Amino acid sequence: MNIIKIEDCPDYLAPDNAVAKEFLSPRNSTPERLSITKMTIPPLTSVEKHYHMENEEACKIIDAEGNMLLGKKTRKVGPGGVVPNPPGNWHSVDNRSDQDLVMIVTCFPQWTPEDQAFES
């Protein structure tokens, strides 16, 4: 049995200052095509607008609330909210609060840097 502690996973600091802790993926465990990551978006920070070519993504907000852009619509989402995101859909998250926005992001197939494209 493989038990993974999120706090023991390495941080990946994105260029937009979001911190990702991938705690379940083919890189560290038994899933073959799935990844699950804890994302922390600091106060007054936005995740850069992007889309995934193949990944289906689901974001579950754990703490704080933010404005999530999906396609051409922006909605406020807070704790307990789950946002599905299909491949090819532009998206971003904007944290205008004074606390960290924490969410769990599930990707299928697993997230890779090559599978995302950013707005120029």
DSSP file with accessible surface (Angstrom, degrees, kcal/mol):
  #  RESIDUE AA STRUCTURE BP1 BP2  ACC     N-H-->O    O-->H-N    N-H-->O    O-->H-N    TCO  KAPPA ALPHA  PHI   PSI    X-CA   Y-CA   Z-CA
    1    1 A M              0   0  215      0, 0.0     2,-0.7     0, 0.0     0, 0.0   0.000 360.0 360.0 360.0 130.9    0.0    0.0    0.0
    2    2 A N        -     0   0   89      2,-0.0     2,-0.5     0, 0.0    28,-0.1  -0.887 360.0-172.8-103.7 113.0    1.4    3.4   -1.0
    3    3 A I        -     0   0  132     -2,-0.7     2,-0.4     2,-0.0     0, 0.0  -0.934   6.0-165.1-108.6 123.1    0.4    6.2    1.4
    4    4 A I        -     0   0   49     -2,-0.5     2,-0.6    19,-0.0     3,-0.1  -0.904  10.6-150.0-112.1 132.6    1.4    9.7    0.3
    5    5 A K    >>  -     0   0  120     -2,-0.4     3,-1.4     1,-0.2     4,-0.5  -0.903  10.6-146.0-100.6 123.7    1.4   12.7    2.5
    6    6 A I  G >4 S+     0   0   47     -2,-0.6     3,-1.8     1,-0.3    -1,-0.2   0.899  98.3  58.2 -55.6 -42.5    0.7   15.9    0.6
    7    7 A E  G 34 S+     0   0  131      1,-0.3    -1,-0.3    -3,-0.1    -3,-0.0   0.747 101.9  56.3 -64.2 -19.7    3.1   18.0    2.7
    8    8 A D  G <4 S+     0   0  120     -3,-1.4    -1,-0.3     2,-0.1    -2,-0.2   0.592  86.8  98.5 -85.7  -9.6    5.9   15.6    1.8
    9    9 A C  S << S-     0   0    9     -3,-1.8    14,-0.1    -4,-0.5    -5,-0.0  -0.518  83.6-103.3 -79.1 146.2    5.5   16.2   -2.0
   10   10 A P        -     0   0  109      0, 0.0    12,-0.4     0, 0.0     2,-0.3  -0.317  33.2-116.1 -69.2 150.9    7.7   18.8   -3.7
   11   11 A D        -     0   0  102     10,-0.1     2,-0.5     8,-0.0    10,-0.2  -0.638  17.5-157.9 -82.7 142.3    6.4   22.2   -4.5
   12   12 A Y  E     -A   20   0A 113      8,-2.3     8,-2.7    -2,-0.3     2,-0.7  -0.988  11.2-153.9-116.5 115.1    6.2   23.3   -8.1
   13   13 A L  E     -A   19   0A 107     -2,-0.5     6,-0.2     6,-0.2     5,-0.0  -0.829  10.8-148.7 -93.2 114.9    6.2   27.1   -8.3
   14   14 A A    >   -     0   0   15      4,-2.7     3,-2.4    -2,-0.7    -2,-0.0  -0.406  28.0-107.2 -76.9 158.9    4.4   28.4  -11.4
   15   15 A P  T 3  S+     0   0  112      0, 0.0    -1,-0.1     0, 0.0    -2,-0.0   0.776 122.2  57.0 -57.5 -25.0    5.5   31.6  -13.1
   16   16 A D  T 3  S-     0   0   28      2,-0.1    30,-0.2    32,-0.1     3,-0.1   0.281 121.7-107.8 -90.0  10.1    2.3   33.2  -11.7
   17   17 A N  S <  S+     0   0   94     -3,-2.4     2,-0.2     1,-0.3    30,-0.1   0.465  72.9 140.5  77.9   4.2    3.3   32.3   -8.1
   18   18 A A        -     0   0    1     23,-0.1    -4,-2.7    28,-0.1     2,-0.5  -0.527  46.1-138.7 -70.0 146.2    0.7   29.5   -7.7
   19   19 A V  E     -AB  13  40A  36     21,-2.8    21,-2.6    -6,-0.2     2,-0.4  -0.947  16.6-164.7-113.7 123.4    2.2   26.6   -5.8
   20   20 A A  E     -AB  12  39A  14     -8,-2.7    -8,-2.3    -2,-0.5     2,-0.5  -0.894  11.0-172.0-108.7 136.4    1.3   23.1   -7.0
   21   21 A K  E     - B   0  38A  38     17,-2.3    17,-2.4    -2,-0.4     2,-0.7  -0.895  12.6-158.6-123.7  95.3    1.9   19.9   -4.9
   22   22 A E  E     + B   0  37A  37     -2,-0.5    15,-0.2   -12,-0.4     3,-0.1  -0.676  19.9 168.8 -75.5 114.9    1.2   16.9   -7.2
   23   23 A F  E     +     0   0A  37     13,-1.9     2,-0.4    -2,-0.7    14,-0.2   0.556  61.4  36.6-109.8  -7.2    0.4   14.1   -4.8
   24   24 A L  E    S+ B   0  36A  45     12,-1.5    12,-2.5     5,-0.1    -1,-0.3  -0.919  76.6 105.7-147.9 116.4   -0.9   11.4   -7.0
   25   25 A S  S >> S-     0   0    0     -2,-0.4     4,-1.7    10,-0.2     3,-1.7  -0.964  80.0 -84.1-170.8 172.2    0.3   10.7  -10.5
   26   26 A P  T 34 S+     0   0   49      0, 0.0     9,-0.1     0, 0.0     6,-0.0   0.745 121.5  67.3 -61.5 -19.4    2.3    8.2  -12.6
   27   27 A R  T 34 S+     0   0  124      1,-0.2     3,-0.1    -3,-0.0     8,-0.0   0.707 120.9  11.2 -74.4 -19.4    5.4   10.2  -11.4
   28   28 A N  T <4 S+     0   0   60     -3,-1.7     2,-0.2     3,-0.1    -1,-0.2   0.390 127.4  15.2-139.2   4.4    5.0    9.2   -7.8
   29   29 A S  S  < S-     0   0   27     -4,-1.7    -5,-0.1     2,-0.2    -1,-0.0  -0.802  89.5 -68.1-158.9-160.3    2.5    6.4   -7.5
   30   30 A T  S    S+     0   0  123     -2,-0.2    -6,-0.0   -28,-0.1    -3,-0.0   0.630  80.3 111.2 -89.4 -14.9    0.4    3.7   -9.2
   31   31 A P        -     0   0   25      0, 0.0    -2,-0.2     0, 0.0    -3,-0.1  -0.326  49.5-159.7 -59.9 145.0   -2.1    5.6  -11.4
   32   32 A E  S    S+     0   0  170     -7,-0.1    78,-0.1     1,-0.1     3,-0.0   0.726  82.5   6.1 -95.7 -26.8   -1.3    5.2  -15.1
   33   33 A R  S    S+     0   0  123     76,-0.1     2,-0.4    -8,-0.0    77,-0.1   0.227 107.2  88.5-143.9  19.1   -3.1    8.3  -16.5
   34   34 A L        -     0   0   55     75,-0.2     2,-0.4    74,-0.2    74,-0.2  -0.919  44.8-172.3-124.1 144.0   -4.5   10.4  -13.7
   35   35 A S  E     - C   0 107A   0     72,-2.3    72,-3.0    -2,-0.4     2,-0.4  -0.999   3.8-168.8-135.6 144.6   -3.0   13.2  -11.6
   36   36 A I  E     -BC  24 106A  30    -12,-2.5   -13,-1.9    -2,-0.4   -12,-1.5  -1.000  13.8-178.9-131.0 130.4   -4.3   15.0   -8.5
   37   37 A T  E     -BC  22 105A  15     68,-2.6    68,-3.2    -2,-0.4     2,-0.6  -0.973  27.7-135.3-134.0 141.0   -2.7   18.2   -7.3
   38   38 A K  E     -BC  21 104A  74    -17,-2.4   -17,-2.3    -2,-0.4     2,-0.5  -0.877  29.2-162.9 -92.2 120.8   -3.2   20.6   -4.4
   39   39 A M  E     -BC  20 103A  32     64,-3.3    64,-2.5    -2,-0.6     2,-0.5  -0.920   8.9-167.4-108.3 132.5   -3.0   24.1   -5.8
   40   40 A T  E     -BC  19 102A  28    -21,-2.6   -21,-2.8    -2,-0.5    62,-0.2  -0.985   1.6-168.7-119.4 120.4   -2.4   27.2   -3.6
   41   41 A I  E     - C   0 101A   0     60,-3.1    60,-2.8    -2,-0.5   -23,-0.1  -0.941  21.6-132.9-110.6 112.6   -3.0   30.5   -5.1
   42   42 A P    >   -     0   0   34      0, 0.0     3,-0.9     0, 0.0    53,-0.2  -0.142  37.3 -76.2 -62.2 162.0   -1.7   33.4   -3.0
   43   43 A P  T 3  S+     0   0   46      0, 0.0    53,-0.2     0, 0.0    55,-0.2  -0.216 116.9  15.2 -55.6 145.7   -3.8   36.5   -2.2
   44   44 A L  T 3  S+     0   0  115     51,-1.0     2,-0.3    53,-0.7    52,-0.2   0.814 102.3 122.7  58.1  36.3   -4.0   39.0   -5.0
   45   45 A T  E <   -F   95   0B  21     50,-1.0    50,-2.9    -3,-0.9     2,-0.4  -0.952  45.9-156.7-127.8 147.0   -2.7   36.5   -7.6
   46   46 A S  E     -F   94   0B  51     -2,-0.3     2,-0.5    48,-0.2    48,-0.2  -0.966  20.1-126.3-122.5 140.8   -4.2   35.2  -10.8
   47   47 A V        -     0   0   16     46,-3.3    46,-0.5    -2,-0.4     3,-0.1  -0.728  45.3-104.0 -79.5 129.1   -3.4   31.9  -12.6
   48   48 A E        -     0   0   86     -2,-0.5    43,-0.1    44,-0.1     2,-0.1  -0.236  39.4 -98.1 -59.1 139.2   -2.5   32.8  -16.1
   49   49 A K        +     0   0   58     43,-0.1    70,-1.8    41,-0.1     2,-0.3  -0.380  65.6 139.2 -61.2 129.3   -5.2   32.2  -18.8
   50   50 A H  E     -GH  91 118B  14     41,-2.3    41,-2.4    68,-0.2     2,-0.3  -0.940  37.1-141.8-158.5 173.3   -4.5   28.9  -20.5
   51   51 A Y  E     - H   0 117B  68     66,-1.9    66,-2.4    -2,-0.3     2,-0.4  -0.948  17.3-125.4-141.6 163.8   -6.1   25.7  -21.9
   52   52 A H  E     - H   0 116B   2     -2,-0.3    36,-3.4    34,-0.3    37,-0.2  -0.931   7.3-151.1-111.0 136.7   -5.2   22.0  -22.1
   53   53 A M  S    S+     0   0   94     62,-1.9    -1,-0.1    -2,-0.4    63,-0.1   0.876  92.9   2.3 -74.1 -38.6   -5.1   20.2  -25.4
   54   54 A E  S    S+     0   0  130     61,-0.3     2,-0.1    33,-0.1    -1,-0.1   0.664 102.3 105.1-119.5 -29.8   -6.0   16.7  -23.9
   55   55 A N        -     0   0    2     60,-0.3     2,-0.4    31,-0.1    -3,-0.2  -0.354  50.5-155.0 -66.4 132.3   -6.6   17.1  -20.2
   56   56 A E  E     -D  108   0A 117     52,-2.9    52,-2.2    30,-0.1     2,-0.4  -0.860  26.9-165.0 -89.7 141.8  -10.0   17.0  -18.7
   57   57 A E  E     -DE 107  85A  22     28,-2.7    28,-3.0    -2,-0.4     2,-0.4  -0.973  21.0-169.0-135.7 143.4   -9.8   18.9  -15.4
   58   58 A A  E     -DE 106  84A  34     48,-2.2    48,-2.7    -2,-0.4     2,-0.5  -0.999   9.5-161.8-131.3 130.5  -11.9   19.2  -12.3
   59   59 A C  E     -DE 105  83A   6     24,-2.3    24,-2.9    -2,-0.4     2,-0.6  -0.958   2.6-168.6-115.0 122.9  -11.1   21.9   -9.7
   60   60 A K  E     -DE 104  82A  89     44,-2.8    44,-2.5    -2,-0.5     2,-0.4  -0.954  18.9-137.3-111.8 119.6  -12.6   21.6   -6.2
   61   61 A I  E     +D  103   0A   0     20,-2.7    19,-2.8    -2,-0.6    42,-0.3  -0.623  27.1 171.3 -78.0 130.2  -12.2   24.7   -4.0
   62   62 A I  E     +     0   0A  65     40,-3.3     2,-0.3    -2,-0.4    41,-0.2   0.814  63.7  15.8-103.0 -50.8  -11.2   23.9   -0.5
   63   63 A D  E    S-D  102   0A  86     39,-1.6    39,-1.9    16,-0.1    -1,-0.4  -0.985 109.1  -2.3-132.8 145.9  -10.4   27.3    1.1
   64   64 A A  S    S-     0   0    9     -2,-0.3     2,-0.3    37,-0.2    37,-0.1  -0.113  75.2 -99.1  71.6-172.8  -11.2   31.0    0.2
   65   65 A E        +     0   0   87     13,-0.2    32,-0.4    34,-0.1     2,-0.3  -0.978  36.2 174.6-142.9 156.0  -13.0   32.0   -3.0
   66   66 A G  E     -I   77   0B   2     11,-2.4    11,-2.8    -2,-0.3     2,-0.6  -0.913  37.1 -95.1-149.0 176.3  -12.0   33.3   -6.3
   67   67 A N  E     -IJ  76  94B  45     27,-2.5    27,-2.6    -2,-0.3     2,-0.5  -0.903  37.9-159.9-101.5 121.7  -13.2   34.3   -9.7
   68   68 A M  E     -IJ  75  93B  10      7,-3.1     7,-2.2    -2,-0.6     2,-0.5  -0.914   4.3-153.2-109.0 125.3  -12.9   31.5  -12.2
   69   69 A L  E     +IJ  74  92B  27     23,-2.4    23,-1.5    -2,-0.5     2,-0.4  -0.841  16.5 175.1 -93.2 127.8  -12.9   32.1  -16.0
   70   70 A L  E >   -IJ  73  91B  45      3,-2.9     3,-2.1    -2,-0.5     2,-0.5  -0.959  66.5 -42.7-132.4 114.6  -14.2   29.2  -18.1
   71   71 A G  T 3  S-     0   0   22     19,-3.3    -2,-0.0    -2,-0.4    18,-0.0  -0.526 124.8 -25.9  66.8-115.5  -14.5   30.0  -21.8
   72   72 A K  T 3  S+     0   0  210     -2,-0.5     2,-0.4    -3,-0.1    -1,-0.3   0.321 121.3  87.9-111.8   5.5  -16.0   33.4  -21.9
   73   73 A K  E <   -I   70   0B 162     -3,-2.1    -3,-2.9     2,-0.0     2,-0.4  -0.887  55.4-160.9-112.1 139.9  -17.8   33.4  -18.5
   74   74 A T  E     +I   69   0B  88     -2,-0.4     2,-0.3    -5,-0.2    -5,-0.2  -0.959  15.2 174.9-116.9 133.5  -16.5   34.3  -15.1
   75   75 A R  E     -I   68   0B 190     -7,-2.2    -7,-3.1    -2,-0.4     2,-0.3  -0.990  33.3-115.1-136.5 147.5  -18.1   33.1  -11.9
   76   76 A K  E     -I   67   0B 122     -2,-0.3     2,-0.4    -9,-0.2    -9,-0.2  -0.612  36.5-173.9 -76.9 135.8  -17.3   33.4   -8.2
   77   77 A V  E     +I   66   0B  18    -11,-2.8   -11,-2.4    -2,-0.3     3,-0.1  -0.998   5.2 174.5-136.3 137.6  -16.5   30.0   -6.7
   78   78 A G    >   -     0   0   17     -2,-0.4     3,-2.5   -13,-0.2   -17,-0.3  -0.606  45.0 -30.3-130.1-170.3  -15.9   29.2   -3.1
   79   79 A P  T 3  S+     0   0   84      0, 0.0   -17,-0.2     0, 0.0    -1,-0.2  -0.132 126.1  18.5 -51.2 132.1  -15.4   26.3   -0.7
   80   80 A G  T 3  S+     0   0   48    -19,-2.8     2,-0.2     1,-0.3   -18,-0.1   0.197  92.1 129.1  91.9 -15.9  -17.2   23.1   -1.8
   81   81 A G    <   -     0   0   23     -3,-2.5   -20,-2.7   -20,-0.1     2,-0.4  -0.533  41.3-161.8 -74.7 137.2  -17.6   24.3   -5.4
   82   82 A V  E     -E   60   0A  86    -22,-0.2   -22,-0.2    -2,-0.2    -4,-0.0  -0.987   2.7-166.2-121.6 128.8  -16.4   21.9   -8.1
   83   83 A V  E     -E   59   0A  19    -24,-2.9   -24,-2.3    -2,-0.4     2,-0.2  -0.950   7.0-153.2-119.9 113.3  -15.7   23.2  -11.6
   84   84 A P  E     -E   58   0A  97      0, 0.0   -26,-0.2     0, 0.0    -2,-0.0  -0.621  11.7-168.6 -81.5 146.3  -15.3   20.7  -14.5
   85   85 A N  E     -E   57   0A   8    -28,-3.0   -28,-2.7    -2,-0.2     3,-0.1  -0.941   7.9-148.6-140.6 115.5  -13.2   21.9  -17.4
   86   86 A P    >   -     0   0   71      0, 0.0     3,-1.3     0, 0.0   -34,-0.3  -0.344  37.6 -81.9 -79.4 163.8  -13.0   20.1  -20.8
   87   87 A P  T 3  S+     0   0   55      0, 0.0   -34,-0.2     0, 0.0     3,-0.1  -0.271 114.3  26.5 -59.6 147.2  -10.0   20.1  -23.0
   88   88 A G  T 3  S+     0   0   46    -36,-3.4     2,-0.6     1,-0.2   -35,-0.1   0.465  88.3 128.5  81.6   1.7   -9.5   23.1  -25.2
   89   89 A N    <   -     0   0   42     -3,-1.3   -37,-0.3   -37,-0.2    -1,-0.2  -0.810  59.5-127.5 -97.2 120.7  -11.4   25.5  -22.9
   90   90 A W        +     0   0   83     -2,-0.6   -19,-3.3   -39,-0.1     2,-0.3  -0.413  42.5 163.0 -61.2 138.4   -9.7   28.7  -21.9
   91   91 A H  E     +GJ  50  70B  11    -41,-2.4   -41,-2.3   -21,-0.2     2,-0.3  -0.992  17.5 164.4-155.9 159.2   -9.6   29.1  -18.1
   92   92 A S  E     - J   0  69B  22    -23,-1.5   -23,-2.4    -2,-0.3     2,-0.4  -0.955  24.5-132.8-163.3 168.1   -8.0   31.0  -15.2
   93   93 A V  E     - J   0  68B   5    -46,-0.5   -46,-3.3    -2,-0.3     2,-0.5  -1.000  12.3-160.5-133.5 135.1   -8.5   31.7  -11.5
   94   94 A D  E     -FJ  46  67B  38    -27,-2.6   -27,-2.5    -2,-0.4     2,-0.8  -0.969   1.7-161.9-120.0 119.4   -8.2   35.1   -9.9
   95   95 A N  E     +F   45   0B   0    -50,-2.9   -50,-1.0    -2,-0.5   -51,-1.0  -0.859  21.3 162.0-103.7  99.7   -7.8   35.3   -6.1
   96   96 A R        +     0   0  123     -2,-0.8    -1,-0.1   -31,-0.2   -30,-0.1   0.309  46.3 102.3 -96.2   8.1   -8.7   38.8   -5.0
   97   97 A S  S    S-     0   0   28    -32,-0.4   -53,-0.7     2,-0.2     4,-0.1  -0.240  81.5-116.5 -84.6 178.4   -9.1   37.8   -1.3
   98   98 A D  S    S+     0   0  146    -55,-0.2     2,-0.3     2,-0.1    -1,-0.1   0.207  92.7  62.6 -99.9  14.2   -6.6   38.3    1.6
   99   99 A Q  S    S-     0   0  105    -34,-0.1    -2,-0.2   -57,-0.1   -55,-0.2  -0.919  96.2 -83.1-133.8 161.5   -6.1   34.6    2.1
  100  100 A D        -     0   0   77     -2,-0.3     2,-0.6   -58,-0.1    -2,-0.1  -0.400  35.9-137.6 -61.0 135.8   -4.7   31.7    0.1
  101  101 A L  E     -C   41   0A   0    -60,-2.8   -60,-3.1   -37,-0.1     2,-0.5  -0.882  25.1-167.0 -92.6 121.8   -7.1   30.1   -2.3
  102  102 A V  E     +CD  40  63A  17    -39,-1.9   -40,-3.3    -2,-0.6   -39,-1.6  -0.953  13.2 164.0-115.9 131.8   -6.6   26.3   -2.0
  103  103 A M  E     -CD  39  61A   8    -64,-2.5   -64,-3.3    -2,-0.5     2,-0.5  -0.978  34.5-128.6-143.2 156.7   -8.1   23.8   -4.5
  104  104 A I  E     -CD  38  60A  40    -44,-2.5   -44,-2.8    -2,-0.3     2,-0.5  -0.932  26.0-161.1-104.3 126.0   -7.6   20.2   -5.5
  105  105 A V  E     -CD  37  59A  11    -68,-3.2   -68,-2.6    -2,-0.5     2,-0.5  -0.948   4.4-166.9-114.5 122.8   -7.2   19.8   -9.3
  106  106 A T  E     -CD  36  58A  47    -48,-2.7   -48,-2.2    -2,-0.5     2,-0.4  -0.931   8.1-171.8-109.2 129.9   -7.7   16.4  -10.9
  107  107 A C  E     -CD  35  57A   4    -72,-3.0   -72,-2.3    -2,-0.5   -50,-0.2  -0.974  12.8-140.2-124.9 138.6   -6.5   15.9  -14.5
  108  108 A F  E    S+ D   0  56A  94    -52,-2.2   -52,-2.9    -2,-0.4     2,-0.2  -0.977  94.4  26.7-138.3 124.3   -7.1   13.0  -16.9
  109  109 A P  S    S-     0   0   17      0, 0.0   -75,-0.2     0, 0.0   -74,-0.1   0.711 123.6 -85.9 -63.6 177.0   -4.8   12.1  -18.5
  110  110 A Q        -     0   0   48     -2,-0.2    -2,-0.1   -76,-0.1     2,-0.1  -0.056  49.3 -96.1 -56.9 149.4   -2.2   13.3  -16.1
  111  111 A W        +     0   0   53     -4,-0.2    -1,-0.1     3,-0.0   -75,-0.1  -0.402  45.6 172.5 -65.2 138.2   -1.0   16.9  -16.2
  112  112 A T    >   -     0   0   34     -3,-0.1     3,-1.6    -2,-0.1   -57,-0.1  -0.981  40.9-123.1-140.5 149.2    2.1   17.7  -18.2
  113  113 A P  G >  S+     0   0   64      0, 0.0     3,-1.3     0, 0.0    -1,-0.1   0.839 110.8  62.0 -61.5 -29.2    3.6   21.1  -19.0
  114  114 A E  G 3  S+     0   0  147      1,-0.2   -61,-0.1    -3,-0.0    -3,-0.0   0.650  92.9  65.6 -70.6 -15.1    3.4   20.2  -22.7
  115  115 A D  G <  S+     0   0   14     -3,-1.6   -62,-1.9   -63,-0.1     2,-0.4   0.312  90.9  76.6 -92.8   8.9   -0.4   19.9  -22.6
  116  116 A Q  E <   -H   52   0B  35     -3,-1.3     2,-0.4   -64,-0.2   -64,-0.2  -0.933  56.4-164.5-124.3 147.3   -1.1   23.5  -21.8
  117  117 A A  E     -H   51   0B  24    -66,-2.4   -66,-1.9    -2,-0.4     2,-0.3  -0.991  12.8-147.8-126.9 136.3   -1.0   26.6  -24.0
  118  118 A F  E     -H   50   0B  83     -2,-0.4   -68,-0.2   -68,-0.2     2,-0.2  -0.751  25.8-102.4-105.3 151.1   -1.0   30.1  -22.6
  119  119 A E              0   0   99    -70,-1.8   -70,-0.1    -2,-0.3    -1,-0.1  -0.466 360.0 360.0 -66.9 136.9   -2.5   33.3  -24.1
  120  120 A S              0   0  164     -2,-0.2    -1,-0.1     0, 0.0     0, 0.0  -0.439 360.0 360.0 -82.0 360.0    0.1   35.4  -25.7
